[in-house]
Amino acid sequence: MSAIAAFLIAQAATAAPTVTPLPAIDEIRTRIERNDSRLFWGFFEGCDPDAVEQLLHPDYRMIHDLAGMPHDSAKAMVGQAREQCARRAPGGDAEGYRNRRLLVPGSRSIERLGDWGALEEGYHTFHEWSVKEEEWVQTGGGRYLHVWQWMPEEGRFRLLESLSIDHGPAPQYPPVEN
């Protein structure tokens, strides 16, 4: 073998990206549950979209039953979140506003999608901090479906698509008796 051929073979071997196969279902569920928590913390209560930007696939899009397609890319989603967080900061027109998203316990399911990803489905509620009542007040809820794409070169999932549906007002609590 010539020195040039040996050099080219060595270069090709070191340049080849590491490809990680899709994990087993238990590991998929663990990773997606962790990603889901980080995602919603960053976009809601934590108000730190830069901390979760890497969770979104560059081609991310969101479809929302009330708003249509509010985001057609990761860049648009993160950009809007940055603007909203700036409005909450000291001196912003929504200074002090706080909100959170809570997963409805027992509602989440995560299933494998072939060898390329996973589908997460669940229900969640939305809450705002009431300064007047000094407590969190539920403002509504809905159902979501997330398509997580496995990125074998990165060894992790990225959120490719969100379908956010069945939004409605918060039910009265405690319930009214008939």
C-alpha positions in Angstrom: 0.0 0.0 0.0 1.4 3.4 -0.9 1.9 6.1 1.7 -0.7 8.2 0.1 -3.3 5.5 0.2 -2.6 4.7 3.8 -2.9 8.4 4.7 -6.2 8.7 2.9 -7.6 5.6 4.6 -6.5 7.0 8.0 -8.0 10.4 7.3 -11.4 8.8 6.2 -11.5 6.7 9.4 -10.9 9.7 11.7 -13.3 12.0 9.7 -16.3 9.6 9.9 -18.9 10.9 12.4 -19.8 8.7 15.3 -23.3 7.3 14.8 -25.3 6.3 17.9 -28.2 4.0 17.3 -31.6 4.9 18.7 -31.7 3.8 22.4 -34.0 1.2 23.9 -37.5 2.4 24.8 -36.8 2.9 28.5 -33.9 5.1 27.7 -36.0 7.0 25.1 -38.6 7.7 27.7 -36.1 8.9 30.2 -34.4 11.2 27.7 -37.7 12.7 26.4 -39.1 13.2 29.9 -36.0 15.1 30.8 -36.1 17.1 27.5 -39.7 17.9 28.0 -39.0 19.3 31.5 -36.1 21.4 30.3 -38.1 22.7 27.3 -41.1 23.9 29.2 -39.0 25.3 32.0 -37.0 27.3 29.6 -40.0 28.7 27.7 -42.3 29.3 30.7 -41.3 29.6 34.3 -37.5 29.7 33.9 -37.8 32.2 30.9 -34.4 31.1 29.5 -34.9 30.2 25.8 -31.2 30.2 25.2 -30.8 27.3 27.6 -33.2 25.1 25.6 -32.4 26.2 22.0 -30.3 23.1 21.4 -33.3 20.9 22.1 -35.1 22.2 19.0 -34.4 20.8 15.5 -33.5 23.6 13.1 -36.6 22.7 11.0 -38.9 22.7 14.0 -42.4 23.8 13.5 -45.4 24.2 15.8 -49.1 23.9 14.9 -51.5 25.3 17.4 -55.3 24.9 17.4 -55.9 28.5 18.4 -52.9 30.3 16.7 -52.4 28.3 13.5 -48.6 28.0 12.8 -47.0 30.4 15.2 -43.5 29.0 14.7 -42.1 27.5 11.5 -38.5 27.2 12.7 -36.5 26.9 15.8 -35.1 30.4 15.2 -38.6 31.9 15.2 -39.6 30.0 18.4 -36.5 31.1 20.3 -36.7 34.6 19.0 -40.3 35.1 20.1 -39.4 33.6 23.5 -36.5 36.0 23.9 -38.8 38.9 23.2 -41.3 37.7 25.8 -38.7 37.2 28.4 -37.3 40.7 27.8 -40.8 42.1 28.3 -40.8 40.3 31.8 -37.4 41.7 32.8 -37.1 44.8 35.0 -38.2 47.8 33.0 -40.2 45.7 30.5 -43.9 46.4 29.8 -44.8 43.0 31.4 -42.3 43.3 34.3 -42.8 40.6 36.9 -45.2 38.5 34.8 -44.8 34.8 35.7 -46.4 31.7 34.1 -45.8 28.0 34.3 -46.8 24.8 32.5 -47.5 21.6 34.5 -47.8 18.2 33.0 -51.0 16.4 34.1 -49.7 13.4 36.1 -50.2 10.0 34.4 -51.2 11.6 31.0 -47.9 11.3 29.2 -47.1 8.5 26.7 -43.9 8.1 24.7 -43.7 5.6 21.9 -40.9 4.8 19.4 -41.2 5.9 15.8 -39.3 3.4 13.7 -35.6 3.8 14.0 -35.6 7.6 13.7 -37.5 9.1 16.6 -40.3 9.1 19.2 -43.8 10.4 19.7 -44.7 12.1 23.0 -48.3 12.8 23.9 -49.8 14.3 27.0 -52.0 16.8 28.7 -50.8 19.9 30.5 -52.2 22.9 32.3 -51.1 26.5 32.3 -50.9 28.8 35.3 -50.1 32.5 36.0 -48.9 34.0 39.2 -51.5 36.2 40.8 -50.0 39.0 42.8 -53.4 39.8 44.3 -54.0 36.3 45.5 -50.3 35.5 46.0 -50.7 32.1 44.4 -50.7 30.3 41.1 -54.0 30.4 39.2 -54.8 27.9 36.5 -55.7 29.7 33.3 -56.3 26.8 30.9 -55.0 23.5 29.6 -54.6 21.4 26.5 -53.1 18.4 24.8 -49.8 18.2 23.0 -48.1 15.8 20.7 -44.3 16.1 20.1 -42.3 14.4 17.4 -38.7 14.0 18.7 -36.2 13.1 16.0 -33.1 11.1 17.0 -29.9 12.7 15.9 -27.5 9.8 15.5 -24.5 12.0 14.9 -25.3 13.9 18.2 -26.5 11.0 20.2 -29.6 12.9 21.3 -33.2 13.9 20.5 -34.3 17.2 19.1 -37.9 18.4 18.9 -39.0 18.4 15.3 -42.7 19.2 15.5 -45.3 20.2 18.0 -49.1 19.8 17.7 -50.8 21.7 20.5 -54.6 21.1 20.6 -57.7 20.9 22.7 -57.0 24.2 24.5 -59.7 25.5 26.7 -60.4 27.5 29.8 -59.5 26.3 33.2 -62.3 24.3 34.9 -63.7 25.9 38.0 -62.1 24.6 41.1 -63.5 23.5 43.4 -66.2 22.2 41.0 -69.7 23.6 41.2 -72.2 21.2 42.6 -75.3 20.6 40.4 
